[in-house]
Every structure is written in structure tokens, then in C-alpha cells.
Amino acid sequence: MFPHKAREIFRDMRDHEPVLKEERQGRAFVHLFRHSDCIQALQDHNLWSSDIPEFEELLLGDAAILIQDDPPDHTKYRIAVTPWVNQMTANASKLMKTGFDPLRDELNKDSIDAVALAEQITTEVLTLFFGFRHNELECLKSWSSRFGDGVGIEFLEFEGENVETQINFVREMHVELDDFLDSLITNPPEPIGCLINSLESSLGDQLLSRALLKSLIFASGHTLSGQIANSLEVLATQGKEKQELLSVNSGSQSRQIAEECIRIRPVFRGSHRVAKRDSEVRGIKVFAGDYLIVWNASANLDRRAFNKPETIEPAGRKLRHTSFGSGIHRCIGATLGSQVITAIVSQVLRAQRTLSVKSSTPAKDPWVDSFEALEIAVY
């Protein structure tokens, strides 16, 4: 789904059919497009569950522990992980304030390979955060690339003739990730060693602590890299005068500008839930077992919630975007992600260079908004 086409579709749905129910291969899917409906659904665990049966097989359970479980289990896991995440985020933040060397180098050129740059910066952040060593980073980059290339539409839609092939592929990739974890846990970098000790002390369960570590590693790299490239693209589409105005205010508003970039183009277009009981949403009947799709990419551009939704307007935004989720399932790495994008936005605006998109090739994943290639001109 190409970004501009997707935005037109989302706008039409928000205006004319904000809740859509459809049947596919014997399953009912309920789509939400407006900000208010999406926020409510993300927070209402009495009606909508994160515990989706297909995820047990498609994501093999232990890799989705922070995504899938409902309260009170999810709350227990979050309490166990949060102190370590906060400490590592604080440590990384101090170093990020000076900026990223790869970005500084690219801003002195005529154009930026935004995808390659995003991967370089992500490598720096993961090294700061997890303490990964060179061989571990190379292993993870290879694994993440092959996983991303191998998981297709059928996997994410839970349907189609290739689902079994996809499940087998995912299972093999998890075996490889488990082997990586075995090696990592045997001789962990200091930050990961601290996490393991903290989790096992809090949970008293080695399998749970391993699953939480796997969940963090599983989600962090690809998500952060995609959001970096997306945020650079958002800045580059704002126009010369707007970028100059943002540069003037970058000192006091860089965090708000970064949040606007994350809002306008989130990495995850949507997220899934499943109905626990029969109900009704805007006159649409929902039955227990129906699937819900919360369209973040639509909610974040809802003009009912955000004035001039596709423009960076750092002042006066009162409502929270859905890019990091909402409620207990708000992304555990949201603060770190925001700080990385803030550091990048601040560094670009301080350099007082103007960006514009030269060329772009969207990735093919219907759920993850990212680029196969993105070239940005620098003036």
C-alpha cells in the first residue's frame, strides 16, 4: 500500500465509513479509522484482548510476550522490565545529545541514503543500549534482514495458501534466534547481564526472563531503523520555509517536532486485537472472536484530533498519537525511540540544511511502513 494512496483511502474511511466490518475466509475483521475509536480500543481490555490465538503459532508465543498478553500478566512483565529500560535509556540519552557522527557526515553531502543512514544510527543506539559486540550485531543484522524478507502478506493476514510455509519459516528463524540467545546469555555484555539478573530476581523464572529479552531484541532494531528513515522523510516533505521556521524553534521544540514526525509516519500502520464478547461499535455489530484492526496510520492523521494533520505543528498538540500504542501496551521502548528521533531532528535543524525527497521506494510489507530505498537531497 503506497503512502499517498493509503492516506487517501484512510481519509475517505474516516469521513464516510469510520468502522468497517468485512468477512475473509470465515473470519470477521473490524477496522477502526478514527483517532477517538482507536484510542478507546487500545485501552479497553475488557472488550478487546491482545491475546490473539494465531500469534501463539505465527509468532511462537515467547517472542510476543510484551505485545500479546493482557493484564495482569502484561503488567507484571512491564514492571519487571521498566526499571532496566529507564536506566539504559537515561545512559544512552546522555551520549545522544552530542549527535550522531554518521548523520553529521551525511549532512555535509549533497544527498543522504536515508535507509543506510538509519541502519548506521540504529547500530550505534543498540550498542549503547544493549552493549552488543561486533559479532553479535552482525548476527542480528543478518537475522533481521532475512526475517523481514521472508515474512510476507500471508503471514500477517493469517490466511492464504502460503501460511504453512510462512509458519515453518518463522519457526526456523526462532530456532536461530534461540541459538543466538544461548550464546548471549552464556557470556552477556554488561547491560544484558544486568537485565537478566533483574528479570530473574523480579520474576523468579528463567524462561520468562529469556522470553522478555527475546521480545526486546525481536522488536527493537527493525522498528527503530524504520522510524528514523520515516522521520527524515517527514522533515524532507515539509518544504523549505517550514523547515527554516522549525530550525528557528528547534532548541525549545525539538522533542515536539520529533513526536510530530513519529505521528505523521508511524512504522506500524496498524495493530490487532480480538473481541472478548459481543458488543457494538458505531452501530456495527461485533461478536466474540471477531478481529479488530486499529489503524494507527489513519488515527494519527485524523483532522478531528489534529489540525493540519500532515504538517508538523509542534505547538498546541494536546492529544497523544497512537504510534507507540496506548495504555498498558504502550511500547516499552517509546521513550528511547522518542529520544533517538529528537536527537536526529535536533541535529538536522541545528545544521540549518534543507531536505527534500529525491526518490523513494516503499517496502512491500502492508503493516510496516518503511522504505526499501530513500534518497534525500541536502541543500
C-alpha positions as CSV (number, residue, x, y, z in Angstrom):
1,M,0.0,0.0,0.0
2,F,1.8,3.2,-1.2
3,P,1.7,6.0,1.4
4,H,-0.2,8.6,-0.6
5,K,-2.7,6.1,-1.8
6,A,-3.1,4.8,1.7
7,R,-3.6,8.3,3.1
8,E,-6.4,8.9,0.6
9,I,-8.1,5.6,1.5
10,F,-7.8,6.4,5.2
11,R,-9.2,9.9,4.7
12,D,-12.2,8.5,2.9
13,M,-12.8,5.9,5.5
14,R,-12.6,8.3,8.4
15,D,-15.1,10.6,6.7
16,H,-17.6,8.1,5.3
17,E,-17.2,4.7,7.0
18,P,-15.1,5.1,10.2
19,V,-15.9,1.5,11.2
20,L,-15.8,-1.2,8.6
21,K,-16.6,-4.8,9.1
22,E,-15.7,-7.4,6.5
23,E,-15.5,-11.2,6.2
24,R,-12.4,-13.0,4.9
25,Q,-12.1,-16.8,4.7
26,G,-14.7,-17.2,7.5
27,R,-13.2,-14.6,9.8
28,A,-14.7,-11.2,10.7
29,F,-12.4,-8.2,10.7
30,V,-13.5,-4.8,12.2
31,H,-11.4,-1.9,11.0
32,L,-11.2,1.4,13.0
33,F,-10.0,4.6,11.3
34,R,-10.7,7.5,13.7
35,H,-8.4,8.6,16.5
36,S,-11.0,8.5,19.3
37,D,-12.2,5.0,18.4
38,C,-8.6,3.7,18.1
39,I,-7.5,5.1,21.4
40,Q,-10.5,3.6,23.2
41,A,-10.0,0.2,21.6
42,L,-6.3,0.2,22.5
43,Q,-7.1,0.9,26.2
44,D,-10.3,-1.2,26.6
45,H,-9.0,-4.7,27.7
46,N,-12.5,-5.6,28.9
47,L,-13.7,-5.7,25.4
48,W,-10.6,-6.2,23.2
49,S,-7.9,-8.7,24.0
50,S,-4.3,-8.7,22.9
51,D,-4.2,-12.5,23.4
52,I,-4.7,-13.5,19.7
53,P,-4.6,-17.3,19.2
54,E,-2.8,-17.0,15.8
55,F,0.1,-15.2,17.4
56,E,0.9,-18.2,19.5
57,E,1.7,-20.0,16.3
58,L,2.7,-17.2,14.0
59,L,4.9,-15.5,16.5
60,L,5.6,-18.7,18.5
61,G,4.4,-17.2,21.8
62,D,7.6,-16.3,23.6
63,A,8.6,-13.6,21.1
64,A,5.4,-11.7,21.6
65,I,5.2,-11.6,25.3
66,L,5.1,-7.8,25.7
67,I,2.8,-7.5,22.7
68,Q,0.3,-10.2,23.3
69,D,-0.5,-10.8,27.0
70,D,-3.4,-9.0,28.7
71,P,-3.4,-7.7,32.3
72,P,-2.4,-8.8,34.8
73,D,0.4,-10.8,33.2
74,H,1.4,-8.0,30.9
75,T,1.5,-5.5,33.8
76,K,3.8,-7.9,35.7
77,Y,6.2,-8.2,32.8
78,R,6.2,-4.4,32.3
79,I,7.0,-3.7,35.9
80,A,9.9,-6.2,35.7
81,V,11.4,-4.7,32.6
82,T,10.8,-0.9,33.0
83,P,13.5,0.0,35.6
84,W,16.2,-1.5,33.4
85,V,14.8,0.1,30.2
86,N,14.6,3.5,32.0
87,Q,18.2,3.2,33.2
88,M,19.6,2.2,29.8
89,T,17.6,5.0,28.1
90,A,19.0,7.6,30.5
91,N,22.5,6.3,29.8
92,A,22.0,6.4,26.1
93,S,20.3,9.8,26.2
94,K,23.4,11.5,27.7
95,L,25.5,10.3,24.8
96,M,22.9,11.0,22.1
97,K,22.7,14.7,22.9
98,T,26.0,15.3,21.1
99,G,24.5,14.0,17.9
100,F,25.4,11.1,15.6
101,D,28.6,11.1,13.6
102,P,27.1,9.3,10.5
103,L,24.3,12.0,10.3
104,R,26.9,14.8,10.7
105,D,28.8,13.3,7.8
106,E,25.7,12.9,5.6
107,L,24.6,16.5,6.2
108,N,27.8,17.7,4.6
109,K,27.0,15.9,1.4
110,D,24.5,16.7,-1.4
111,S,22.3,13.7,-0.7
112,I,21.5,11.2,2.0
113,D,20.9,7.4,1.7
114,A,18.3,7.5,4.4
115,V,17.9,3.8,4.7
116,A,21.6,3.1,5.1
117,L,21.9,6.0,7.5
118,A,19.0,4.8,9.6
119,E,20.7,1.4,9.9
120,Q,24.0,3.0,11.0
121,I,22.4,5.1,13.7
122,T,20.3,2.1,14.9
123,T,23.6,0.1,15.2
124,E,25.0,2.9,17.4
125,V,21.9,3.0,19.6
126,L,21.7,-0.8,20.0
127,T,25.4,-0.8,21.0
128,L,24.7,1.9,23.6
129,F,21.5,0.3,24.9
130,F,22.3,-3.4,24.9
131,G,26.1,-3.3,24.8
132,F,26.2,-5.6,21.7
133,R,29.6,-6.5,20.4
134,H,30.6,-6.5,16.7
135,N,29.9,-10.2,16.0
136,E,26.5,-10.1,17.8
137,L,25.5,-7.0,15.8
138,E,26.4,-8.7,12.6
139,C,24.5,-11.8,13.5
140,L,21.4,-9.8,14.5
141,K,21.5,-7.6,11.3
142,S,21.7,-10.7,9.2
143,W,18.9,-12.4,11.1
144,S,16.6,-9.3,11.0
145,S,17.2,-8.8,7.3
146,R,16.3,-12.4,6.4
147,F,13.3,-12.4,8.7
148,G,12.0,-9.2,7.1
149,D,12.5,-10.5,3.6
150,G,10.9,-13.9,4.4
151,V,7.7,-12.9,6.2
152,G,5.1,-11.9,3.7
153,I,1.5,-10.7,3.4
154,E,0.0,-14.2,4.0
155,F,1.8,-14.4,7.4
156,L,0.5,-11.1,8.6
157,E,-3.0,-11.7,7.3
158,F,-3.3,-15.1,9.0
159,E,-4.7,-16.5,5.7
160,G,-3.8,-17.7,2.2
161,E,-2.3,-20.8,0.8
162,N,1.3,-19.9,1.9
163,V,0.6,-19.6,5.6
164,E,2.0,-23.0,6.5
165,T,5.2,-22.2,4.6
166,Q,5.4,-18.9,6.4
167,I,4.9,-20.6,9.8
168,N,7.7,-23.1,9.1
169,F,10.0,-20.2,8.1
170,V,9.2,-18.3,11.2
171,R,9.8,-21.4,13.3
172,E,13.3,-21.9,11.8
173,M,14.1,-18.2,12.3
174,H,13.2,-18.6,16.0
175,V,15.4,-21.6,16.4
176,E,18.2,-19.5,15.1
177,L,17.3,-16.6,17.4
178,D,17.2,-19.1,20.3
179,D,20.8,-20.3,19.4
180,F,21.9,-16.6,19.5
181,L,20.3,-16.1,22.9
182,D,22.0,-19.2,24.3
183,S,25.4,-17.7,23.3
184,L,24.4,-14.3,24.5
185,I,23.2,-15.5,27.9
186,T,26.3,-17.6,28.4
187,N,28.6,-14.6,28.0
188,P,26.4,-11.5,28.1
189,P,27.5,-7.9,27.6
190,E,27.3,-5.9,30.9
191,P,23.9,-4.2,30.2
192,I,22.2,-7.5,29.2
193,G,23.7,-9.3,32.2
194,C,22.1,-6.6,34.4
195,L,18.8,-7.2,32.6
196,I,18.9,-10.9,33.1
197,N,19.7,-10.6,36.8
198,S,17.0,-8.0,37.3
199,L,14.4,-10.1,35.5
200,E,15.2,-13.3,37.2
201,S,15.1,-11.5,40.6
202,S,11.7,-10.0,39.8
203,L,10.1,-13.0,38.1
204,G,11.9,-15.9,39.6
205,D,11.6,-17.7,36.2
206,Q,14.5,-18.1,33.7
207,L,12.1,-18.9,30.8
208,L,10.1,-15.7,31.4
209,S,13.3,-13.6,31.6
210,R,14.5,-15.2,28.4
211,A,11.2,-14.5,26.7
212,L,11.3,-10.9,27.7
213,L,14.8,-10.5,26.4
214,K,13.8,-12.1,23.2
215,S,10.8,-9.8,22.8
216,L,13.0,-6.7,23.3
217,I,15.6,-7.9,20.7
218,F,12.9,-9.1,18.3
219,A,11.3,-5.7,18.1
220,S,13.9,-3.1,18.6
221,G,16.3,-2.9,15.7
222,H,13.9,-3.0,12.7
223,T,11.4,-0.7,14.3
224,L,13.9,2.0,15.2
225,S,15.6,1.9,11.9
226,G,12.3,2.3,10.1
227,Q,11.1,5.2,12.3
228,I,14.4,7.0,11.7
229,A,14.0,6.8,7.9
230,N,10.3,7.7,8.1
231,S,11.1,10.8,10.3
232,L,13.7,12.1,7.9
233,E,11.2,11.7,5.1
234,V,8.6,13.7,7.0
235,L,11.0,16.5,7.6
236,A,12.0,16.5,4.0
237,T,8.4,16.8,2.8
238,Q,7.7,20.0,4.9
239,G,9.0,22.5,2.4
240,K,11.9,25.0,2.7
241,E,10.0,27.8,4.6
242,K,8.6,25.3,7.1
243,Q,12.0,23.7,7.7
244,E,13.5,27.2,8.3
245,L,10.8,28.0,10.8
246,L,11.3,24.7,12.6
247,S,15.1,25.4,12.7
248,V,14.4,28.7,14.5
249,N,12.4,26.9,17.2
250,S,14.4,23.7,17.3
251,G,16.1,24.5,20.6
252,S,12.9,24.6,22.6
253,Q,10.6,22.4,20.5
254,S,12.8,19.6,19.2
255,R,11.0,16.9,21.2
256,Q,7.6,18.1,20.0
257,I,8.9,18.2,16.4
258,A,10.2,14.7,16.8
259,E,6.8,13.5,18.1
260,E,5.1,15.1,15.1
261,C,7.4,13.1,12.8
262,I,6.6,9.9,14.6
263,R,2.8,10.8,14.4
264,I,2.7,11.6,10.7
265,R,4.5,8.5,9.6
266,P,4.5,5.7,12.2
267,V,6.4,2.5,11.4
268,F,3.4,0.3,12.3
269,R,0.4,1.2,10.2
270,G,-1.9,-0.9,12.4
271,S,-2.2,-3.4,15.3
272,H,-4.5,-6.3,16.1
273,R,-6.9,-7.1,18.8
274,V,-9.7,-9.8,19.2
275,A,-13.2,-9.3,20.8
276,K,-13.8,-10.9,24.1
277,R,-17.6,-10.5,24.0
278,D,-20.4,-9.3,21.8
279,S,-20.7,-5.5,21.5
280,E,-21.4,-2.7,19.1
281,V,-19.0,0.0,17.7
282,R,-20.7,3.0,16.0
283,G,-23.7,0.8,15.1
284,I,-21.6,-2.1,13.8
285,K,-22.2,-5.4,15.5
286,V,-19.2,-7.1,16.9
287,F,-19.2,-10.7,18.1
288,A,-16.8,-12.5,20.4
289,G,-13.8,-13.8,18.4
290,D,-14.0,-11.0,15.8
291,Y,-10.7,-9.4,14.9
292,L,-10.1,-5.7,15.3
293,I,-7.6,-3.7,13.3
294,V,-6.6,-0.4,14.9
295,W,-5.2,1.7,12.0
296,N,-2.6,3.9,13.7
297,A,-1.6,5.5,10.3
298,S,-5.2,6.7,9.9
299,A,-5.8,7.7,13.5
300,N,-2.7,9.9,13.6
301,L,-3.9,11.9,10.5
302,D,-7.5,12.4,11.7
303,R,-8.2,16.1,11.4
304,R,-10.9,15.7,14.1
305,A,-8.0,15.2,16.5
306,F,-5.1,17.1,14.8
307,N,-5.4,20.4,12.9
308,K,-3.4,20.3,9.7
309,P,-2.6,16.6,10.3
310,E,0.1,16.1,7.7
311,T,2.0,19.3,8.7
312,I,4.5,19.4,11.7
313,E,2.8,21.7,14.2
314,P,4.8,21.4,17.4
315,A,2.8,23.9,19.4
316,G,-0.7,23.1,20.7
317,R,-0.9,19.4,20.1
318,K,-2.9,18.2,23.1
319,L,-3.8,14.6,22.1
320,R,-1.3,11.7,22.0
321,H,-0.7,9.9,18.8
322,T,-1.1,6.1,18.6
323,S,2.3,5.3,17.0
324,F,3.6,3.7,20.3
325,G,0.2,2.2,21.2
326,S,-1.7,3.3,24.2
327,G,-2.5,2.2,27.8
328,I,-0.5,-0.8,29.2
329,H,0.5,-1.9,25.7
330,R,2.3,1.4,25.0
331,C,5.7,0.5,23.5
332,I,8.2,-0.3,26.3
333,G,10.8,1.5,24.1
334,A,8.7,4.6,23.4
335,T,10.9,6.9,25.5
336,L,14.1,5.7,23.9
337,G,12.6,5.9,20.4
338,S,11.4,9.4,21.0
339,Q,14.8,10.4,22.3
340,V,16.6,9.0,19.2
341,I,14.3,10.8,16.8
342,T,14.6,14.0,18.9
343,A,18.4,13.8,18.7
344,I,18.2,13.3,14.9
345,V,15.7,16.1,14.4
346,S,17.6,18.5,16.6
347,Q,20.9,17.7,14.8
348,V,19.3,18.2,11.3
349,L,17.7,21.5,12.3
350,R,20.8,22.9,14.0
351,A,22.7,22.2,10.8
352,Q,20.3,24.6,9.0
353,R,20.3,22.4,5.9
354,T,17.1,22.0,3.8
355,L,16.0,18.5,3.0
356,S,13.8,17.2,0.1
357,V,13.0,13.8,-1.2
358,K,14.8,12.9,-4.4
359,S,13.5,9.3,-4.8
360,S,11.9,6.6,-2.7
361,T,10.9,3.0,-3.0
362,P,8.4,1.9,-0.3
363,A,8.8,-1.6,1.2
364,K,6.2,-4.2,0.4
365,D,5.0,-5.0,3.9
366,P,1.4,-3.9,4.3
367,W,1.6,-3.5,8.0
368,V,5.1,-1.9,8.5
369,D,5.5,1.4,6.8
370,S,9.2,1.6,5.7
371,F,11.4,2.1,2.7
372,E,13.4,-0.2,0.5
373,A,15.2,2.9,-0.7
374,L,15.0,6.6,0.2
375,E,17.3,9.3,-1.2
376,I,17.1,12.7,0.3
377,A,18.7,15.8,-1.2
378,V,20.5,18.3,1.1
379,Y,20.8,22.0,0.3
